[in-house]
Amino acid sequence: MSELNPPAAEAALAETTLLPGLSAVAQAYDVVFCDVWGVIHNGVAAYEAAHDALTRFRRAGGTAILISNAPRPGTAVMTQLDRLGVPREAYDDIVTSGDMTRMTVEERIAEPLFHIGPPRDAPIFEGLPTRFAPVEEASYVVCTGLWNDREETPDDYRGLFEPLVARRAPLICANPDIVVEVGGTLVYCAGALATLYEEMGGPAVYFGKPHEPVYREALARAARLRGEEVPVSRVLAIGDAIRTDIAGAAGIGADALFIAKGIHAEDLKLEADRLDPEIARAFFAEQPHRPKAAMALLGW
């Protein structure tokens, strides 16, 4: 597998370039690691220009691996993409935080667990002889999200967390995202609950971006698809979240392409899906991790 290297200090300080399209830099990369929610779709509708850009990148010889913090297996994400009209020609494979969480559940299959999350996340346990248990009996917690992310907030879970924190039960976070955009509205994700759990003194383990294991898995799959190891210098990570997508790229030493029409759209004051250079420059200057390039929406 390709070696992961932290970025050089001068690269981290370089000015972010505003791109007219992915085609402007496509030849510099063999592989893209592309976020799903916020880049390819917004939870309600797909962005046609985004999946067209990925399709064109693949036709030119590139490999596109989708990396999602969805707390569901990659097969479930593929089904959702099918439903939204995203063609399978737009990507080679999908790696999710749900896949990584499921591996951990398999390793701890004999231990009783308590699940926090909506019914739509049930596929993460499908086919496994999982031992579900009430809070008082669970050895650990798997958190895939809030039970009702349209009405609840993390504070609603303080009482539930208190006995778990008291006995130091680990919380496995299947989606490190704090919020996600759903049709223009931001809703809380499992990462918000895991953050609260840690603030209360409990141990939390995160799977997905920006954590390294999901990138190692993506690199391994890219190597199998291409028949050779892929240098991180030939990987472009695409995403809309500084905290996960851009930080994750920085952590492995890969270049990042930031998509503004996502969870940071309000911060960037997008108008008619146009990214103002001055506003963007000020925004990136304040971030702990700076992308190499940016676009309002992913397109070719």
MIZANU-192214 format. One line per 10 residues: number of its first residue (from 1); their letters; for each residue x, y, z of C-alpha. Coordinates in steps of 0.001 Angstrom, whole numbers, m for minus. Layout:
BEGIN
NUM) a) X/Y/Z; ...
END
This chain:
BEGIN
1) mselnppaae) 0/0/0; 1111/3542/m627; 2863/5243/2275; 951/8021/4006; 2917/11212/4563; 1970/14416/6381; 1972/17543/4207; 4923/19883/4073; 4535/23132/6023; 4852/25251/2889
11) aalaettllp) 2029/23294/1184; m263/23940/4143; 337/27665/3801; m121/27846/34; m2927/29977/m1348; m6070/28119/m2373; m6759/28241/m6120; m10324/28774/m7332; m10929/26330/m10169; m13321/26611/m13128
21) glsavaqayd) m13669/22825/m13142; m12029/19519/m12247; m10600/19292/m15766; m8165/22091/m14894; m6212/19742/m12588; m7402/16238/m13524; m4187/15245/m15309; m2204/15711/m12096; m4051/12862/m10348; m4695/9152/m10864
31) vvfcdvwgvi) m7276/8772/m8092; m9924/10928/m6476; m11380/10239/m3054; m14752/11965/m3313; m17190/12801/m552; m20812/11884/m1243; m23247/13923/824; m22729/17618/56; m20732/17003/m3123; m22631/14441/m5217
41) hngvaayeaa) m26039/15075/m3641; m27674/17057/m827; m29758/14251/590; m32724/15095/m1621; m31374/15609/m5144; m28201/14661/m7007; m25887/17244/m8568; m25664/16191/m12208; m22528/18244/m12889; m20741/16459/m10039
51) hdaltrfrra) m21362/12915/m11189; m20661/13994/m14766; m17244/15288/m13659; m16416/11990/m11939; m17561/10039/m15006; m15314/12135/m17257; m12378/11675/m14871; m12827/7897/m15043; m13151/7900/m18837; m9796/9684/m18986
61) ggtailisna) m8196/6830/m17028; m8741/7963/m13452; m10130/5973/m10539; m12895/7409/m8367; m13379/6045/m4848; m16310/7502/m2928; m15573/7943/779; m18629/8591/2888; m19198/9112/6591; m22579/7433/6149
71) prpgtavmtq) m23192/5035/9053; m24300/2355/6605; m22459/m168/4405; m21246/975/1007; m23876/m1232/m646; m26637/775/1078; m25075/4056/m100; m24925/2648/m3628; m28655/1900/m3476; m29330/5486/m2395
81) ldrlgvprea) m27195/6820/m5263; m29115/4628/m7697; m32381/6071/m6393; m31103/9632/m6839; m30050/8923/m10403; m26264/8875/m9910; m24887/6473/m12545; m22555/3717/m11393; m20232/4808/m14191; m19352/7795/m11994
91) yddivtsgdm) m17373/5768/m9455; m15329/2594/m9030; m15994/1763/m5385; m17434/3098/m2129; m15882/3029/1341; m18013/4159/4280; m17563/4722/7985; m20374/2184/8291; m18142/m431/6663; m15381/304/9153
101) trmtveeria) m17797/231/12117; m19251/m3077/10982; m15760/m4605/11027; m15415/m3589/14690; m18832/m5012/15586; m17773/m8308/13981; m14607/m8312/16087; m16685/m7777/19257; m19604/m9973/18215; m19792/m11765/21574
111) eplfhigppr) m20244/m8503/23487; m23670/m6904/24052; m24086/m3447/22531; m26502/m548/22778; m27409/1149/19495; m28209/4849/19176; m29535/5801/15756; m32567/5759/13459; m34051/2590/11912; m32625/3527/8484
121) dapifeglpt) m29159/2663/9835; m30114/m955/10591; m28201/m2306/7531; m24950/m1752/9441; m25844/m4830/11531; m27529/m6865/8794; m26490/m10507/8733; m24532/m10290/11988; m25552/m12236/15145; m25453/m8960/17073
131) rfapveeasy) m26363/m9008/20774; m28380/m5862/21462; m28820/m4923/25116; m30302/m2111/27231; m28023/674/28473; m27485/m1027/31837; m26139/m4242/30281; m24271/m3040/27189; m20489/m3393/27003; m20259/m621/24439
141) vvctglwndr) m22343/1766/22334; m22603/2047/18561; m23830/5507/17586; m24966/5958/13993; m26866/9189/14589; m29673/10746/16592; m32927/8801/16862; m34775/11831/15492; m32335/14254/13859; m35116/16607/12765
151) eetpddyrgl) m36300/17372/16303; m33569/16348/18764; m30264/17984/19721; m27218/16429/21415; m28297/17889/24772; m31302/15555/24726; m28855/12664/25269; m27075/13871/28414; m29238/11809/30741; m28763/8676/28647
161) feplvarrap) m24988/9183/28555; m24453/9693/32294; m24517/6001/33369; m22504/4974/30306; m19831/7575/31002; m19775/6587/34666; m18687/3050/33806; m16432/4166/30913; m18316/2251/28230; m16716/3053/24842
171) licanpdivv) m18864/4779/22235; m18177/3771/18640; m19034/6708/16366; m20103/5470/12947; m20306/8970/11451; m17790/11616/12597; m19733/14424/10891; m21143/17016/13284; m23835/18186/10862; m24939/17391/7325
181) evggtlvyca) m27043/19315/4825; m30410/17757/3994; m32164/19691/1270; m30713/22991/2455; m31179/22332/6198; m28363/21327/8569; m29118/18400/10879; m26975/16843/13628; m24999/13653/13012; m23382/11015/15217
191) galatlyeem) m20209/13104/15519; m22136/15683/17541; m23184/12999/20035; m19670/11548/20232; m18263/15024/20906; m20709/15490/23784; m19877/12018/25105; m16184/12913/25242; m16931/16278/26847; m18783/14398/29589
201) ggpavyfgkp) m15694/12232/30173; m16563/9136/28141; m14234/7361/25673; m15187/7635/21987; m13754/5890/18937; m14348/7427/15505; m14547/5708/12120; m14579/7588/8838; m13085/10913/7801; m10804/12530/8927
211) hepvyreala) m9374/9427/10579; m6666/7465/8808; m8157/3913/8696; m10793/4810/6092; m8109/6329/3846; m5902/3256/4167; m8836/1118/3093; m9548/3452/167; m5901/3361/m926; m5889/m440/m752
221) raarlrgeev) m8989/m631/m2947; m7538/1871/m5417; m4361/m226/m5653; m6387/m3362/m6390; m8409/m1581/m9053; m5350/m93/m10766; m3085/m3081/m10288; m409/m1026/m8514; 144/1101/m5454; m948/4716/m5771
231) pvsrvlaigd) 1340/7451/m4388; m583/9863/m2161; 805/12672/m4319; m1410/11347/m7132; m4579/11406/m4986; m7037/14305/m4862; m9531/14353/m1985; m12795/16195/m2748; m15212/17331/m63; m17311/20098/1473
241) airtdiagaa) m16257/19899/5135; m13078/21449/6527; m13241/19343/9709; m13484/15980/7948; m12706/16093/4208; m9990/18742/4190; m8471/17715/7519; m8446/14074/6414; m6621/14942/3204; m4074/16959/5179
251) gigadalfia) m3586/14038/7559; m2456/11679/4800; m607/14317/2791; m3010/14411/m160; m4184/17496/m2044; m7762/18603/m1354; m10442/20202/m3515; m13020/22038/m1409; m16661/22261/m2564; m18314/25391/m1183
261) kgihaedlkl) m21981/24521/m1704; m22180/22259/1320; m22131/22753/5064; m20003/25928/4744; m22205/27606/2108; m23565/30133/4592; m20063/31012/5858; m18981/31677/2272; m22116/33705/1428; m22664/31924/m1888
271) eadrldpeia) m24870/33806/m4336; m26203/32049/m7442; m23680/29265/m6692; m20773/31661/m7222; m17753/31727/m4939; m16505/35240/m4182; m12662/35232/m4234; m12253/37729/m1395; m14726/35998/895; m13163/32644/88
281) raffaeqphr) m9650/33938/765; m10678/35289/4172; m12502/32059/5029; m9576/29791/4159; m7132/32004/6038; m9015/31236/9256; m9116/27457/8787; m6737/24993/10465; m6486/23060/7187; m6400/24778/3820
291) pkaamallgw) m7378/23039/556; m5189/23270/m2529; m8187/24295/m4648; m11877/25203/m4347; m15051/25331/m6429; m18628/26311/m5674; m19964/23034/m7091; m18070/20055/m8444; m18095/20104/m12234; m15842/19268/m15144
END
